[in-house]
């Protein structure tokens, strides 16, 4: 408060600082969009951006792994790979396919469950089972003609066992009481014609495989995805995210909408390649994905805010224990997050330290030589390579526009992401400037605030240059804001930085010393 002097002496007045602290924006919040479990995804989550901090959260909200839904549903696997490779914060927008195709007749609007009768006991599948069967086994019958037995239910690696269930409806272990509402895989009854007792067939326990009938295979539709990227959608209302992943999606219409959305939200799209594309040019070369389209008509739109990674990787399916091929984007997003945490967003998320976890290597059709990668690299395709003694690593760091000389300043992923990081940080921290008097004191306060933040990044090694003046510049004065700007309520701020670019090509020059005098 102002001081009113009344006696001879020294007075102290504390003045507020004109500098405002700038907090760094996050750099690796990932968003996954795609088809999730068609029966276990909570209805309230469909089309909504749901924040998750672990794969356990995903299982609770979206039902976990599935291989039998709309199409090859890669979302669960991509989210799992993200967390296994270093990710810690993600949003998932779960989708359900609009159309279900009956292979035998026409398009249906709903899924019907398959029902199987075992001695007049009706079990109904709650899961989609067009690929992985649900097996119901009645075993350990308590002697011939007994009304007590064990019921086991298996779906991939998921198993449920209900011991000593009873066919007597007055028993607390009555089969409906024990299974109905308690099983996550099947429903049962009510059936007024339950048998009096279980019977033991000659070949062992009664074992049946449940499979859904025709009419349960969903189809990919562009219309399922596009609403996610529209203004005022649930995802649009998320205050900040940095990475966008559409696991396994290569449709040009969806990718174009996603890239436009990323440009508007200062985010970065990590794209998967077409699964059919292989490293061998003589068949179907991934390079054409960025240059006119591959043999299936897949073509990637260009943008500074995206990168494509090739090829698919091999892993073990947690659902079945069998080998599985996964699109790489989920794993790469995790490596982005790991690199940001360990080194900083200015470090290219690639190199021998960018090891992909939970993989046994790249798919066989994606193995390549150095010369083959050289062609893909120049086309703007970032490759995953498997090296002996190291493992599978991300070995490329270029954006989708790297081959275009008009966009050379955004050639590298790390440079583009560093700029997006600065944009998001300053956008989120300069709100206090609005409605302040547009004159010299404001300009000084803006410069001091931004310079302090940039200096902190300089000390972390985020820029080129040995001195702050070489590394960055901040201008906000009468040269950037004219009187006409002031009259229009505009203040202009210029922030320039010298980005760190990755040492993509290491050239070693070796010469021999010849004709030296012997001592």
N, C-alpha and C positions, 0 to 999 in steps of 0.2 A: 504494500500500500504506500501511497505517497508520504514523504516525510515533511513535517512542518518544523523547521528549525526554530528553537526558542532560546537556547543557551549556547555559549561558545563551546565548541568541541567537535568531535568527529561523529558523524552519523553513518549508519550502514543501511543500504537498501538492496534487497535481493531482486534482481531482474530476471525475468523468464528468458530462457535461451531461444534464439531464433532458429536453431538447428533442430530438425526432427529426425529421430532415429528411423532408419529404414531396415526392415526385417526381410531377409532373403525369402523369396517364394520357394515352395517345394518344387522339386524337379522330376520326380518319378512316380507320381500318382497315375496309375494305369486304369483305363476303361476297356472292358471287354463287352462286345456286343455280338449276340448270336443266339442260336436255338439252344435252350437248356432242356433239362429233363421234362418231357411232355406231361408226366403225371405227378411228379413230386415237386415241381416248382410251385411255390405259393402263388395263388391267383393274384394276390395284391402286388406281387413283384413283377408281373408281366409288363414289359414296356417301361419299367421304372428303374432309375439308377439307384442301386442298393450298394452301400459302402461295406467293404469287407476287409478284415485284417488278417485272415488266415483261411486255409482251405476248409477248415472245420466250419467257419462261418458260411462258406459257399454251400457245403453239404446241408447245413440247416436251412438255408433260404431257397436253394435251387435243386436239392435232391442228389447231388453228387454225380458220379460218372454214369453215362449211359451210352450204349452203342446201338440203340434200337428206336431212336426217335425219328425226327423229321428227316434229316439227312445225316451224313456223318457229323455227329454233334461234337465239335472239337472244343467247345467253350470250357467244359470242366477240365479237360486235359491241359488246355492253355493256362487256365488260372492256377492249376496245380504246379505247372512248370514255372510260372512267374514267382510263386512263393518259394519254391525249392531253389531257385537261382538267385535269390536276394531281394525280391520284392517284398514290400510290407504294407502297402496301402493300395486298394483297388476298388473300383466300382464295376458292377456287372449289370448290364441291361439284358434281361432274359426275354427271349421271344418264343412264341409258339407258332408253328406253321399254320397258315390260313387254310391250305388245301391238303386233304388226305386223298391219295390216289388208290383206288381199287384196281389192282392189276388185271382183274378179270372183267370188270365192267366199267363203272363210271366214277366220277369224283363224289366222295362222301363228305359230309360236313362234320362228322364226329367219329370217334373211335369206339368200336364195340369190343368188349372183352371176350376172350375165349373161355368156354366152360367145359370141364372134363368131369365125368362121373366115374367114381371108383366105388363099386358096390353101392350105388345110389347115393354116395356122398358127393356133393357138388362143390368143387373148388373153382374159383374164378380168378383169373390173373388180374392183379392190380397194376402190374408192370407191363410195358411194351415188351413183347418177346419175339419179334420177327427175326431177330438174329440169335439172341441168347435164350435158350429154353429155360423155363422154370420147371424144376423137377420136384414132384411131391412124392415122398416115400412113406409108406405105412409099414413099420417094422416093429420088431420086439413084441409081437402079439403074445399076450399072456396065456399061451396054450391054445389049442385048437378050439375055435368057437368062442373065444373070449371077447368081451366087450371093452377091453383095455389094450391100448397099443401106443407106440410112439409115432408121431408125425414129424417128418423132417422136410424142410422146404429149402431148395438151393437155387440161387440165381447168380451165375458167375462165381465170384468169391464170397458172395453174401449167403449166409446160411442161418436158418432158424430151426430150432428143435423144440417141440412141445411133447413132453414126456407124460406117459400114463394118462392120455386123454381117454374119455369115457363116452360110450354111445348112449348112456342112460341120461335122459334129460333132467333128472332130479339130482344128478351128481354135480358137485362143485367143479369137477373136471370135465364136464360135458363139452364135447368137441366144439360146439358153437361158442360156448362161454370162453374157452381157452384161446381159440384162434380168431374169431370174428372181432375185428377192431384192434387186435394185438399184433397181427402179422402185418408187415410192411410190404409183403409180396403177393399174398392171395387173400381173397374173401371166401366165406363159406356160408351156405344155407341162406335163409332157413329152409329146411327140407323135411316135410312131414313123413317121408318114407325112408327114414334112416334104417339100415339093417339092424337086426337084433344083435349081431356080433360080427367082429372081424373074422375073415377067413384067411388061411395061409395057403397061397397057391403053391403048386409043386416046385416051381423054379425059384422060390425065395420070396422076399418082401414085395408087396405091390408097389410098382414104380411107374409113374406116368409123366410125360412131358407136356406141359401146357404151351400152346402157341396161339397167338392171336390170328384170327381169320383174315382173309383179304380185306383191304380197306383201311390198313393202318400204316402205310408207308407215306410219310409226308413229303412234300415237294418244296424246294427252294423257291421263294418269291421275292422279287425286288421290293414289292409293296410292303413286305413284312419289316424291312429295314429302314426305308426312307423316312418314316415318321420320327425315328429316333433323332435325326439330325436337323429337324425343323426348329424354327424359333419357338420358344416357350415350351419345348418338350422337357421332360424330366431331366434328361442329360444336360440340356441347355441351361437349366437352372442350377446345376452344380457350379459352385463359385470358382473352382479351379481344378483342372486336371492337366496332365502333361503328355501322356501317351495314350494312343487309341489303337486297339487291336481288334480285328475282325477275323477270328481264327478260321483259316481255310477258305475265306471268301475271295474270289478273284473276279467277280462280276464288275464290269466297267461302270455300270450305273451306280452301284452301291459305293464303290471306291471313290468315284467322283464326288458324290454327296459327302462322303466321310472326309475327303481332303478339303473340300470347301468349308466344312464345319471346323476342321482343325485350324485352317487359316483364320477363321473368325475368332476362335478361342485361344489363339497362340499356343496350339498343341501340335504334336508330332505323330504321324501315322506310321506304324510299323506293319508292313505288308507281308503277307505270305505269297509264295509263288504258286502257279498252277501245279497241282499234284502230278499231272501227267508229264510235265516237262522234265527232261533229263539233261545231264551235263554233256552228253555226246552230241555234237553239232549235226551228225549225220542222221539223227532221228528227230528229236523235237527240242530245240535249244531254248533255254530260258531267256537268252538274250533277246529273242523276238518278242517276248512279253512286253518289253519296253520299246520295241521298234516295229510297230505295225500289227502286232498280234501273233500268237502262236497258232499251231495247226487247229486248235479247238476254238479259235476266235477270241481268246482271252487277250486283252490289251490293257496295260496299266496307264492310267492318267498321270500326267506329270505335275509335280508341285515341289516347291522348295521345302515343304513341311512333311516330307515322307521319305521312306527308304524301303527297299524290298530285299529280303534275305532268302537265300537258296542254299541247299535243298531241304527237303523234309529230313527229320531225324528219326532214328530207331530208338524205341524204349520198350518197357514191359508194361502191359495193360494192368493197372491195379484191379480192374474188374474181373478179368479172366485169368491173369497170369501169363497170357500168351504175348508174343511179340506184336508190336503195333508201330505204325508209322505216324508221326505227329508233325503238324506244321510248325515251323521254327519260331514264329513271332512271339508266342508266350514265353519261351525260354529267353529270347533276345531281350524282351522287356524286362525280365528279371535281371539280366546282365547289365542293362542300362541302370537299373536301380542300384545294383551292387557297385558298379563303377562310380556312380554319383556319390555314394556314401564313402567309399574308400579313397577316391581320388578327386572327385569334383566333376561337375557337368561339362567342364572344358576339356576333360580327357576323353578321347575317342573310346567308345565302348567296344573295343576290339583288341586283338593281339593275343599272345600266348597266355596272358593272365585272365582272358575272358573265356574261361572254361565253362562249357555247358554241363550242368549237373543232370543226373537221371537220364542219361542216354548211353547207348552202346555204340554210337557213331552215326554218321550220315547214312542215308539209304544207299543201297548199292548203285542205283542209277544216278546218284549225285556225286559219286567220287570223281575227282578231277586231277589233272596235272597242273603244274604252275603255269604253263603256256595257255591252257584252257581257261584258268582263272583270270589270266591277263586280259583275255578278250571279254569275259564277263565283267570284270572290274571296270574296264573302260566304257562299257555300256551302262554302268550304274547299278550293277547287280552285286550285292554284298554276299560273299560266300561264307559258308561254314565248312571248315576243313577238319579232318581227323589226322593228327600227327602222332607217330609212334612215341611212346614215353611221355606224351603230354595229354592227349585226349582230344575231344572235339571242342574246337574254339571258334569264335566269331572272327573271321579274317577279312573283314571289309568294313569300310566306314564312309561310304559315299551316299549322297542323297539321290533322289529320282532324277534330278536335273543336272547331275554332275557332268554329263557329256555335252551339255549345252554351254558354249563359251559365253553366252550372255548372262549366265548365272554362276560364274566362276567364284564369286564371293561366298556363295552358299554351296560350294562343292562338297564340303565335308559335314557329316552328321553332327559332330561336336561343335563346329562353328555355328551351325544353324540353331542348335539347341541352346547354345550359350546366349545367342541373341534373343531367343524366345524367353529364356530365363530372366534376362534383364528387362524385357518388355513387361512380363508378368509382375516382376518385383516392383518396378516403378509405377505401373498402373495401380497396384494394390496399396502403395504407400504414399502417393501424392494427392490423395483426396483432400487433405487439409488445405491445399492451395486454392481450391474453388471458393470464390467470393472474397478472397483476400484483396486488399488494395494492390493494384497492378502497377507497381513502381519499384524503385531501386531496392528498398528493404526486402521486398518479397523475392526479387531476383537473387539477392545475396543469400537469403535463407535457403532458397532452392539449390543454389550451387553448393553451399556448404553441406547440406544434407546428402546430396548425391555424391559429392566428392569424397565424403567420409566413407560412404558405402563402397564406392569403387576402390578406394585405397585399401579397405579391408580385403577385397578380392585380390588386389595386386600383391598384398603380402602373402596370400595363399598360393600365389603362382598362377593366377588365372589368365594373365595377359602376357603378350610379348613385351620386351623392353626391360631395361635395367633401372629405369627411373619412372616415377609416376607420370611425368609429362610425356614420356615415350609410350606409355602403356594405355593412357586414356585421356580424354579431354571432356570437360563439361562447360557448356556456354549457355548463359542466360543473362542477357544484358540488353542494352539499347541496340546492339548490332543484330540481335535475333528477334527482338520485339519492337516493331516500329510504332509510331504514334497511331497509325491506322489500325494496327493490331490492338493497341490499348483501347481505342474507341470501340472496337468490335468485341471487347472482352476476352482477348486472346493473349496468352503468354506462351512463347515458343522456347523450348528447351532442346538443346542439341547435346547428345551424349555419344561420343565416339570411343571405340576401343580397338586395340590391336589384338586380334584373336590368336590363340595358339592353334597351329595346324599340325595334324599328325605327321610323323616321319613315315610316310607311306612307302617310300622307296629308299632303301639304305644302300648306297653305292660305296664300295670299298675299292680303292685304287692301290694296286700293289706294284712296286718297282724293285728291280734288283740293283744292288750296288756292285758294280763291276770295276776291275782294274785297280782295286785298292792296294796300296803298298802294304806288304806283310811286315809286322814288327817282330 
